[in-house]
Amino acid sequence: MKYYYLMLLLVISMGACKSKEKPADSAMSAAPADSAAPTIDSTYMAKLSDEEKANGWQLLFDGLSIKGWHKYGGNAPGAAWKVDQGSLMLDARNKADWQAQGGGDLVTDGEYENFHLKLEWKIDTCGNSGIIFFVQEDTAMYKYAWHTGPEMQVLDNTCHPDAKIKKHRAGDLYDLISSSKETVKPALEWNQAEIVSQAGILDLYLNGEKVVSTNVTDAKWKKLVGGSKFKTMPGFAAIARGSISLQDHGNTVWFRNIKIKSL
């Protein structure tokens, strides 16, 4: 009898111990959920219409990164070049000599011959920049991009000193040909620029108006170069083919909707 009494006590004791055990935490024992994949904010992503795609247009700037561009001379873009709400911005608040600290001219990875380039630009108050083309990236021969290829001037005509110089105003083929008419908008407003180069004929458009037209292969062109500041730069604009460059002239500037079509 005593034996059975002891066994009963032992069973009761073991049951009590089990009832005090902490139940497994279901949250801890569950397999960890996969972390969500990073998302890209496409709000400012540059896009081509179906018609543009069918007609051969290509984006040179996707609105999200500086992919496809580098600093003149082959290095990666400097920190002063930034993506700002769908635009390619040169932040020139800090200077290094006459250019932006961490800036420098930005150059496309690709080269273009017969082409139609479209983009929009916006310049800071009293600012100066440019769109340079036919760029030959030979730093031993050309220190800056503007030493090698022609430039469509980007300028605040109201207060930058260059606005007082003939052939240096917004829309001009810099130091070579003045715009036939002035269609530029005020500083901090967007302007639409187009550069068309085909079989030696060069046309510049600003805000929908053709402002410059010339032939870059004839004797008249050679005379224009010979009478300009580029006369001391051998090989300037001698080849109607090259990269596209966005100039760092030491002032804040924005570019967007940059696209090109081969002709």
C-alpha positions as CSV (number, residue, x, y, z in Angstrom):
1,M,0.0,0.0,0.0
2,K,2.8,2.3,0.9
3,Y,4.4,1.5,-2.5
4,Y,1.3,2.6,-4.4
5,Y,1.0,5.7,-2.4
6,L,4.6,6.8,-3.3
7,M,4.0,6.1,-7.0
8,L,0.9,8.3,-7.0
9,L,2.8,11.1,-5.4
10,L,5.5,10.8,-8.1
11,V,3.0,10.9,-11.0
12,I,1.3,14.0,-9.5
13,S,4.7,15.7,-9.1
14,M,5.8,15.1,-12.7
15,G,2.5,16.4,-14.1
16,A,2.9,19.6,-12.1
17,C,6.4,20.1,-13.5
18,K,5.2,19.7,-17.0
19,S,2.4,22.2,-16.5
20,K,4.9,24.9,-15.5
21,E,7.0,24.5,-18.7
22,K,6.8,27.6,-20.9
23,P,5.1,27.0,-24.2
24,A,7.2,27.5,-27.3
25,D,7.1,31.1,-28.7
26,S,5.4,30.7,-32.1
27,A,6.8,34.1,-33.2
28,M,10.4,32.9,-32.5
29,S,10.0,29.5,-34.0
30,A,8.4,30.7,-37.2
31,A,10.8,30.9,-40.2
32,P,12.0,34.5,-40.8
33,A,10.2,36.2,-43.6
34,D,12.2,37.2,-46.7
35,S,13.2,40.9,-46.6
36,A,11.5,43.0,-49.2
37,A,13.5,43.7,-52.3
38,P,14.7,47.3,-52.6
39,T,12.4,49.5,-54.8
40,I,13.4,52.3,-57.2
41,D,11.5,55.5,-57.2
42,S,10.5,55.9,-60.8
43,T,8.8,59.2,-60.4
44,Y,11.6,61.0,-62.2
45,M,12.6,58.3,-64.6
46,A,13.2,59.6,-68.1
47,K,11.0,57.9,-70.7
48,L,10.7,57.7,-74.5
49,S,7.3,57.5,-76.2
50,D,6.5,54.6,-78.4
51,E,6.8,56.8,-81.4
52,E,10.3,58.0,-80.3
53,K,11.4,54.4,-79.8
54,A,10.1,53.5,-83.2
55,N,12.0,56.4,-84.7
56,G,15.3,55.4,-83.2
57,W,15.7,57.9,-80.2
58,Q,17.8,56.8,-77.3
59,L,18.1,58.3,-73.8
60,L,21.5,59.6,-72.8
61,F,20.3,60.2,-69.2
62,D,17.7,58.0,-67.5
63,G,16.8,60.5,-64.8
64,L,18.0,58.3,-62.0
65,S,21.8,57.8,-62.4
66,I,24.8,59.2,-64.2
67,K,25.3,55.9,-66.0
68,G,26.7,56.5,-69.5
69,W,28.7,59.6,-68.6
70,H,32.2,60.3,-67.3
71,K,34.5,63.2,-66.5
72,Y,36.5,64.6,-69.4
73,G,39.7,62.6,-69.4
74,G,38.2,59.3,-68.5
75,N,37.6,59.4,-64.8
76,A,34.3,58.8,-63.0
77,P,32.0,61.9,-62.7
78,G,32.9,64.2,-59.8
79,A,30.7,64.5,-56.7
80,A,29.5,67.9,-57.8
81,W,27.5,66.2,-60.6
82,K,24.3,65.0,-59.0
83,V,20.9,63.6,-60.0
84,D,18.3,66.1,-58.8
85,Q,14.6,65.2,-59.3
86,G,15.1,63.8,-62.8
87,S,17.8,66.3,-63.8
88,L,21.5,66.1,-64.2
89,M,22.7,68.9,-61.9
90,L,26.1,70.5,-61.5
91,D,26.3,71.8,-57.9
92,A,28.8,74.6,-58.1
93,R,28.4,76.2,-54.7
94,N,31.9,75.2,-53.8
95,K,34.7,76.3,-56.3
96,A,38.0,74.9,-57.3
97,D,39.6,77.7,-59.4
98,W,37.0,78.7,-62.1
99,Q,35.2,75.4,-62.0
100,A,33.1,73.5,-59.4
101,Q,34.9,71.6,-56.7
102,G,34.5,67.9,-57.6
103,G,33.1,68.9,-61.0
104,G,34.7,69.1,-64.5
105,D,33.2,68.7,-67.9
106,L,30.9,65.7,-68.2
107,V,31.2,63.6,-71.3
108,T,29.1,60.8,-72.9
109,D,30.7,57.3,-73.1
110,G,29.6,57.1,-76.7
111,E,30.6,59.1,-79.8
112,Y,28.2,60.4,-82.4
113,E,28.5,61.6,-86.0
114,N,25.3,62.3,-87.9
115,F,22.8,63.0,-85.0
116,H,19.9,64.9,-83.6
117,L,20.4,65.8,-80.0
118,K,17.5,67.1,-77.8
119,L,17.7,68.3,-74.2
120,E,16.4,70.8,-71.7
121,W,18.7,73.1,-69.7
122,K,18.2,75.6,-66.8
123,I,20.9,77.9,-65.6
124,D,21.4,79.5,-62.2
125,T,21.1,83.3,-61.9
126,C,24.1,85.0,-63.7
127,G,25.3,81.5,-64.7
128,N,27.3,80.1,-67.6
129,S,27.6,76.7,-69.1
130,G,27.5,75.0,-72.5
131,I,26.6,71.9,-74.6
132,I,29.8,70.8,-76.5
133,F,29.9,68.3,-79.3
134,F,32.4,66.7,-81.7
135,V,34.5,66.2,-78.6
136,Q,37.8,64.4,-79.1
137,E,38.9,63.1,-75.8
138,D,42.6,63.6,-76.1
139,T,43.8,65.4,-72.9
140,A,47.3,65.7,-74.1
141,M,46.1,67.9,-77.0
142,Y,43.0,69.4,-75.4
143,K,43.0,70.4,-71.8
144,Y,39.2,71.0,-71.7
145,A,36.3,69.7,-73.8
146,W,35.7,73.2,-75.2
147,H,39.2,73.2,-76.7
148,T,38.2,70.4,-79.0
149,G,34.5,70.8,-80.1
150,P,32.0,73.6,-80.8
151,E,29.7,74.7,-78.1
152,M,26.1,75.8,-78.0
153,Q,26.1,78.5,-75.3
154,V,24.1,78.2,-72.1
155,L,23.9,81.5,-70.3
156,D,21.9,83.9,-68.2
157,N,21.8,86.8,-70.7
158,T,20.7,89.3,-68.1
159,C,23.7,89.5,-65.9
160,H,26.6,87.2,-66.9
161,P,29.5,89.2,-68.3
162,D,29.6,87.1,-71.4
163,A,26.2,88.4,-72.4
164,K,28.0,91.7,-73.3
165,I,30.2,89.8,-75.9
166,K,28.9,89.2,-79.4
167,K,28.6,85.4,-80.2
168,H,28.7,84.6,-76.4
169,R,25.0,84.8,-75.6
170,A,22.6,82.0,-75.0
171,G,21.9,79.9,-78.1
172,D,25.0,81.2,-79.9
173,L,27.5,78.8,-81.5
174,Y,30.0,80.1,-79.0
175,D,32.5,82.6,-80.4
176,L,31.6,81.6,-83.9
177,I,28.1,82.5,-84.9
178,S,25.5,84.7,-83.1
179,S,21.9,83.5,-82.8
180,S,19.6,84.8,-85.6
181,K,17.0,85.6,-82.9
182,E,16.9,85.4,-79.1
183,T,14.5,82.9,-77.7
184,V,16.1,82.2,-74.4
185,K,14.1,82.1,-71.2
186,P,15.1,83.8,-67.9
187,A,17.5,82.1,-65.4
188,L,16.0,79.2,-63.5
189,E,13.5,78.5,-66.2
190,W,13.8,75.4,-68.6
191,N,14.9,75.9,-72.1
192,Q,14.6,73.3,-74.9
193,A,17.8,72.9,-77.0
194,E,18.4,70.9,-80.2
195,I,21.6,70.2,-82.1
196,V,21.3,68.6,-85.5
197,S,24.5,67.5,-87.4
198,Q,24.2,65.7,-90.7
199,A,26.6,65.5,-93.6
200,G,28.4,68.6,-92.5
201,I,25.3,70.8,-92.0
202,L,24.9,72.0,-88.4
203,D,21.7,73.5,-87.1
204,L,21.0,74.8,-83.6
205,Y,17.5,75.2,-82.2
206,L,16.5,77.0,-79.0
207,N,12.9,76.8,-77.7
208,G,11.6,75.5,-81.0
209,E,13.3,78.2,-83.2
210,K,16.3,77.6,-85.5
211,V,18.9,80.1,-84.3
212,V,22.1,78.9,-86.1
213,S,22.8,77.1,-89.4
214,T,26.2,76.5,-90.9
215,N,28.3,74.1,-92.9
216,V,31.3,72.8,-90.8
217,T,33.2,71.4,-93.8
218,D,33.5,74.4,-96.1
219,A,36.0,77.3,-96.5
220,K,33.7,79.7,-94.7
221,W,33.8,77.5,-91.6
222,K,37.5,77.4,-91.6
223,K,37.5,81.2,-91.8
224,L,35.1,81.4,-88.9
225,V,37.4,79.3,-86.7
226,G,40.5,81.3,-87.9
227,G,38.8,84.5,-86.7
228,S,37.9,83.1,-83.3
229,K,39.6,82.3,-80.0
230,F,40.0,78.7,-81.3
231,K,42.5,79.7,-84.0
232,T,45.3,78.7,-81.6
233,M,43.9,75.3,-81.0
234,P,45.0,72.9,-83.7
235,G,42.4,70.4,-84.7
236,F,39.5,72.3,-83.2
237,A,36.2,71.0,-84.7
238,A,38.2,69.4,-87.5
239,I,36.2,66.2,-87.2
240,A,32.4,66.3,-87.3
241,R,32.2,63.3,-85.0
242,G,32.8,62.8,-81.2
243,S,31.3,62.8,-77.8
244,I,28.8,65.1,-76.2
245,S,29.8,67.2,-73.2
246,L,28.0,69.2,-70.6
247,Q,30.3,72.0,-69.4
248,D,31.4,72.9,-65.9
249,H,31.9,76.6,-66.1
250,G,31.8,77.1,-62.3
251,N,28.0,77.8,-62.1
252,T,25.1,75.7,-61.1
253,V,23.2,74.3,-64.0
254,W,20.6,71.6,-64.7
255,F,20.0,69.3,-67.7
256,R,17.2,66.8,-68.3
257,N,15.3,64.8,-71.0
258,I,18.6,64.3,-72.8
259,K,18.1,62.1,-75.9
260,I,19.8,61.5,-79.2
261,K,18.9,59.9,-82.6
262,S,21.4,58.8,-85.2
263,L,20.7,60.2,-88.7
